[in-house]
Amino acid sequence: MKATAIRLAMGLLAGGALGYGWHRLVGCSTGSCPLTATPLRGISYGAFIGLIWALGR
């Protein structure tokens, strides 16, 4: 149980960090990019992708 919680937390953290990094590197000046329009969106989408990845392992 503890290992699963750690794996999920690591997936969320890694995904959120990658989402934020993607926002910082690619960004979006027009606001029409759904994944990178704001830092919070980048973190949210990244964390969701990380969670899905962690659940699939």
Backbone atoms as SQL, in Angstrom:
CREATE TABLE atoms (id INTEGER PRIMARY KEY, chain TEXT, resi INTEGER, resn TEXT, atom TEXT, x REAL, y REAL, z REAL);
INSERT INTO atoms VALUES
  (1, 'A', 1, 'MET', 'N', 0.826, -1.197, 0.000),
  (2, 'A', 1, 'MET', 'CA', 0.000, 0.000, 0.000),
  (3, 'A', 1, 'MET', 'C', 0.870, 1.261, 0.000),
  (4, 'A', 2, 'LYS', 'N', 1.912, 1.248, 0.836),
  (5, 'A', 2, 'LYS', 'CA', 2.782, 2.413, 0.936),
  (6, 'A', 2, 'LYS', 'C', 3.558, 2.629, -0.358),
  (7, 'A', 3, 'ALA', 'N', 3.992, 1.533, -0.990),
  (8, 'A', 3, 'ALA', 'CA', 4.741, 1.639, -2.246),
  (9, 'A', 3, 'ALA', 'C', 3.850, 2.206, -3.342),
  (10, 'A', 4, 'THR', 'N', 2.585, 1.843, -3.347),
  (11, 'A', 4, 'THR', 'CA', 1.664, 2.359, -4.347),
  (12, 'A', 4, 'THR', 'C', 1.453, 3.859, -4.165),
  (13, 'A', 5, 'ALA', 'N', 1.310, 4.292, -2.936),
  (14, 'A', 5, 'ALA', 'CA', 1.129, 5.718, -2.662),
  (15, 'A', 5, 'ALA', 'C', 2.360, 6.509, -3.074),
  (16, 'A', 6, 'ILE', 'N', 3.533, 5.953, -2.798),
  (17, 'A', 6, 'ILE', 'CA', 4.770, 6.636, -3.191),
  (18, 'A', 6, 'ILE', 'C', 4.878, 6.700, -4.709),
  (19, 'A', 7, 'ARG', 'N', 4.546, 5.604, -5.392),
  (20, 'A', 7, 'ARG', 'CA', 4.596, 5.579, -6.859),
  (21, 'A', 7, 'ARG', 'C', 3.637, 6.604, -7.458),
  (22, 'A', 8, 'LEU', 'N', 2.433, 6.712, -6.912),
  (23, 'A', 8, 'LEU', 'CA', 1.468, 7.687, -7.410),
  (24, 'A', 8, 'LEU', 'C', 1.931, 9.114, -7.140),
  (25, 'A', 9, 'ALA', 'N', 2.479, 9.353, -5.950),
  (26, 'A', 9, 'ALA', 'CA', 2.979, 10.684, -5.623),
  (27, 'A', 9, 'ALA', 'C', 4.142, 11.070, -6.534),
  (28, 'A', 10, 'MET', 'N', 5.024, 10.134, -6.799),
  (29, 'A', 10, 'MET', 'CA', 6.150, 10.408, -7.698),
  (30, 'A', 10, 'MET', 'C', 5.664, 10.677, -9.115),
  (31, 'A', 11, 'GLY', 'N', 4.642, 9.950, -9.555),
  (32, 'A', 11, 'GLY', 'CA', 4.069, 10.193, -10.878),
  (33, 'A', 11, 'GLY', 'C', 3.457, 11.585, -10.975),
  (34, 'A', 12, 'LEU', 'N', 2.745, 11.981, -9.925),
  (35, 'A', 12, 'LEU', 'CA', 2.148, 13.318, -9.904),
  (36, 'A', 12, 'LEU', 'C', 3.211, 14.405, -9.899),
  (37, 'A', 13, 'LEU', 'N', 4.227, 14.236, -9.063),
  (38, 'A', 13, 'LEU', 'CA', 5.286, 15.243, -8.970),
  (39, 'A', 13, 'LEU', 'C', 6.100, 15.337, -10.253),
  (40, 'A', 14, 'ALA', 'N', 6.466, 14.191, -10.800),
  (41, 'A', 14, 'ALA', 'CA', 7.262, 14.199, -12.032),
  (42, 'A', 14, 'ALA', 'C', 6.453, 14.773, -13.188),
  (43, 'A', 15, 'GLY', 'N', 5.196, 14.371, -13.295),
  (44, 'A', 15, 'GLY', 'CA', 4.348, 14.895, -14.365),
  (45, 'A', 15, 'GLY', 'C', 4.114, 16.388, -14.230),
  (46, 'A', 16, 'GLY', 'N', 3.880, 16.839, -13.001),
  (47, 'A', 16, 'GLY', 'CA', 3.687, 18.269, -12.773),
  (48, 'A', 16, 'GLY', 'C', 4.936, 19.073, -13.108),
  (49, 'A', 17, 'ALA', 'N', 6.088, 18.542, -12.731),
  (50, 'A', 17, 'ALA', 'CA', 7.347, 19.228, -13.046),
  (51, 'A', 17, 'ALA', 'C', 7.580, 19.282, -14.548),
  (52, 'A', 18, 'LEU', 'N', 7.308, 18.188, -15.241),
  (53, 'A', 18, 'LEU', 'CA', 7.468, 18.184, -16.695),
  (54, 'A', 18, 'LEU', 'C', 6.467, 19.123, -17.377),
  (55, 'A', 19, 'GLY', 'N', 5.239, 19.166, -16.860),
  (56, 'A', 19, 'GLY', 'CA', 4.249, 20.088, -17.407),
  (57, 'A', 19, 'GLY', 'C', 4.652, 21.538, -17.231),
  (58, 'A', 20, 'TYR', 'N', 5.195, 21.853, -16.060),
  (59, 'A', 20, 'TYR', 'CA', 5.668, 23.219, -15.817),
  (60, 'A', 20, 'TYR', 'C', 6.866, 23.538, -16.701),
  (61, 'A', 21, 'GLY', 'N', 7.770, 22.578, -16.835),
  (62, 'A', 21, 'GLY', 'CA', 8.919, 22.774, -17.713),
  (63, 'A', 21, 'GLY', 'C', 8.502, 22.980, -19.152),
  (64, 'A', 22, 'TRP', 'N', 7.502, 22.227, -19.588),
  (65, 'A', 22, 'TRP', 'CA', 6.992, 22.390, -20.953),
  (66, 'A', 22, 'TRP', 'C', 6.410, 23.793, -21.141),
  (67, 'A', 23, 'HIS', 'N', 5.697, 24.278, -20.136),
  (68, 'A', 23, 'HIS', 'CA', 5.153, 25.639, -20.206),
  (69, 'A', 23, 'HIS', 'C', 6.271, 26.663, -20.315),
  (70, 'A', 24, 'ARG', 'N', 7.316, 26.498, -19.508),
  (71, 'A', 24, 'ARG', 'CA', 8.425, 27.462, -19.515),
  (72, 'A', 24, 'ARG', 'C', 9.197, 27.417, -20.832),
  (73, 'A', 25, 'LEU', 'N', 9.394, 26.232, -21.397),
  (74, 'A', 25, 'LEU', 'CA', 10.175, 26.108, -22.628),
  (75, 'A', 25, 'LEU', 'C', 9.380, 26.490, -23.867),
  (76, 'A', 26, 'VAL', 'N', 8.167, 26.003, -23.970),
  (77, 'A', 26, 'VAL', 'CA', 7.357, 26.225, -25.166),
  (78, 'A', 26, 'VAL', 'C', 6.475, 27.448, -25.010),
  (79, 'A', 27, 'GLY', 'N', 5.741, 27.493, -23.899),
  (80, 'A', 27, 'GLY', 'CA', 4.880, 28.638, -23.600),
  (81, 'A', 27, 'GLY', 'C', 3.800, 28.863, -24.645),
  (82, 'A', 28, 'CYS', 'N', 3.075, 29.929, -24.456),
  (83, 'A', 28, 'CYS', 'CA', 2.013, 30.287, -25.389),
  (84, 'A', 28, 'CYS', 'C', 1.689, 31.756, -25.167),
  (85, 'A', 29, 'SER', 'N', 1.999, 32.579, -26.131),
  (86, 'A', 29, 'SER', 'CA', 1.774, 34.015, -25.964),
  (87, 'A', 29, 'SER', 'C', 0.340, 34.427, -26.285),
  (88, 'A', 30, 'THR', 'N', -0.384, 33.609, -27.040),
  (89, 'A', 30, 'THR', 'CA', -1.745, 33.984, -27.436),
  (90, 'A', 30, 'THR', 'C', -2.806, 33.493, -26.464),
  (91, 'A', 31, 'GLY', 'N', -2.499, 32.484, -25.672),
  (92, 'A', 31, 'GLY', 'CA', -3.491, 31.935, -24.754),
  (93, 'A', 31, 'GLY', 'C', -4.387, 30.900, -25.399),
  (94, 'A', 32, 'SER', 'N', -4.136, 30.561, -26.656),
  (95, 'A', 32, 'SER', 'CA', -4.984, 29.597, -27.344),
  (96, 'A', 32, 'SER', 'C', -4.447, 28.174, -27.258),
  (97, 'A', 33, 'CYS', 'N', -3.333, 27.980, -26.593),
  (98, 'A', 33, 'CYS', 'CA', -2.753, 26.648, -26.436),
  (99, 'A', 33, 'CYS', 'C', -3.301, 26.040, -25.146),
  (100, 'A', 34, 'PRO', 'N', -4.107, 25.004, -25.223),
  (101, 'A', 34, 'PRO', 'CA', -4.738, 24.497, -24.008),
  (102, 'A', 34, 'PRO', 'C', -3.773, 23.887, -23.002),
  (103, 'A', 35, 'LEU', 'N', -2.670, 23.334, -23.446),
  (104, 'A', 35, 'LEU', 'CA', -1.757, 22.670, -22.521),
  (105, 'A', 35, 'LEU', 'C', -0.756, 23.613, -21.878),
  (106, 'A', 36, 'THR', 'N', -0.417, 24.706, -22.555),
  (107, 'A', 36, 'THR', 'CA', 0.657, 25.560, -22.044),
  (108, 'A', 36, 'THR', 'C', 0.243, 27.021, -21.887),
  (109, 'A', 37, 'ALA', 'N', -1.044, 27.303, -21.852),
  (110, 'A', 37, 'ALA', 'CA', -1.488, 28.695, -21.770),
  (111, 'A', 37, 'ALA', 'C', -1.069, 29.345, -20.450),
  (112, 'A', 38, 'THR', 'N', -1.168, 28.615, -19.355),
  (113, 'A', 38, 'THR', 'CA', -0.772, 29.134, -18.048),
  (114, 'A', 38, 'THR', 'C', 0.079, 28.077, -17.341),
  (115, 'A', 39, 'PRO', 'N', 0.890, 28.488, -16.375),
  (116, 'A', 39, 'PRO', 'CA', 1.680, 27.488, -15.637),
  (117, 'A', 39, 'PRO', 'C', 0.799, 26.459, -14.921),
  (118, 'A', 40, 'LEU', 'N', -0.331, 26.905, -14.384),
  (119, 'A', 40, 'LEU', 'CA', -1.215, 25.982, -13.673),
  (120, 'A', 40, 'LEU', 'C', -1.769, 24.913, -14.604),
  (121, 'A', 41, 'ARG', 'N', -2.104, 25.289, -15.821),
  (122, 'A', 41, 'ARG', 'CA', -2.584, 24.292, -16.786),
  (123, 'A', 41, 'ARG', 'C', -1.490, 23.303, -17.147),
  (124, 'A', 42, 'GLY', 'N', -0.280, 23.789, -17.335),
  (125, 'A', 42, 'GLY', 'CA', 0.826, 22.892, -17.631),
  (126, 'A', 42, 'GLY', 'C', 1.061, 21.895, -16.516),
  (127, 'A', 43, 'ILE', 'N', 1.025, 22.387, -15.283),
  (128, 'A', 43, 'ILE', 'CA', 1.213, 21.514, -14.122),
  (129, 'A', 43, 'ILE', 'C', 0.060, 20.523, -14.020),
  (130, 'A', 44, 'SER', 'N', -1.172, 20.993, -14.228),
  (131, 'A', 44, 'SER', 'CA', -2.345, 20.123, -14.112),
  (132, 'A', 44, 'SER', 'C', -2.331, 19.017, -15.149),
  (133, 'A', 45, 'TYR', 'N', -2.110, 19.371, -16.402),
  (134, 'A', 45, 'TYR', 'CA', -2.064, 18.361, -17.452),
  (135, 'A', 45, 'TYR', 'C', -0.897, 17.416, -17.247),
  (136, 'A', 46, 'GLY', 'N', 0.245, 17.944, -16.861),
  (137, 'A', 46, 'GLY', 'CA', 1.404, 17.098, -16.609),
  (138, 'A', 46, 'GLY', 'C', 1.168, 16.124, -15.462),
  (139, 'A', 47, 'ALA', 'N', 0.569, 16.615, -14.386),
  (140, 'A', 47, 'ALA', 'CA', 0.278, 15.755, -13.242),
  (141, 'A', 47, 'ALA', 'C', -0.723, 14.668, -13.624),
  (142, 'A', 48, 'PHE', 'N', -1.700, 15.010, -14.439),
  (143, 'A', 48, 'PHE', 'CA', -2.682, 14.021, -14.889),
  (144, 'A', 48, 'PHE', 'C', -2.007, 12.940, -15.728),
  (145, 'A', 49, 'ILE', 'N', -1.139, 13.346, -16.643),
  (146, 'A', 49, 'ILE', 'CA', -0.420, 12.382, -17.472),
  (147, 'A', 49, 'ILE', 'C', 0.487, 11.516, -16.584),
  (148, 'A', 50, 'GLY', 'N', 1.163, 12.125, -15.611),
  (149, 'A', 50, 'GLY', 'CA', 2.000, 11.364, -14.687),
  (150, 'A', 50, 'GLY', 'C', 1.197, 10.377, -13.855),
  (151, 'A', 51, 'LEU', 'N', -0.005, 10.773, -13.444),
  (152, 'A', 51, 'LEU', 'CA', -0.865, 9.883, -12.676),
  (153, 'A', 51, 'LEU', 'C', -1.296, 8.695, -13.525),
  (154, 'A', 52, 'ILE', 'N', -1.695, 8.943, -14.749),
  (155, 'A', 52, 'ILE', 'CA', -2.087, 7.860, -15.658),
  (156, 'A', 52, 'ILE', 'C', -0.916, 6.919, -15.889),
  (157, 'A', 53, 'TRP', 'N', 0.279, 7.488, -16.067),
  (158, 'A', 53, 'TRP', 'CA', 1.467, 6.662, -16.278),
  (159, 'A', 53, 'TRP', 'C', 1.763, 5.810, -15.044),
  (160, 'A', 54, 'ALA', 'N', 1.642, 6.404, -13.859),
  (161, 'A', 54, 'ALA', 'CA', 1.929, 5.674, -12.625),
  (162, 'A', 54, 'ALA', 'C', 0.890, 4.572, -12.377),
  (163, 'A', 55, 'LEU', 'N', -0.342, 4.822, -12.733),
  (164, 'A', 55, 'LEU', 'CA', -1.382, 3.789, -12.539),
  (165, 'A', 55, 'LEU', 'C', -1.199, 2.633, -13.507),
  (166, 'A', 56, 'GLY', 'N', -0.640, 2.899, -14.664),
  (167, 'A', 56, 'GLY', 'CA', -0.458, 1.869, -15.671),
  (168, 'A', 56, 'GLY', 'C', 0.713, 0.943, -15.393),
  (169, 'A', 57, 'ARG', 'N', 1.584, 1.310, -14.504),
  (170, 'A', 57, 'ARG', 'CA', 2.763, 0.484, -14.221),
  (171, 'A', 57, 'ARG', 'C', 2.453, -0.557, -13.204);
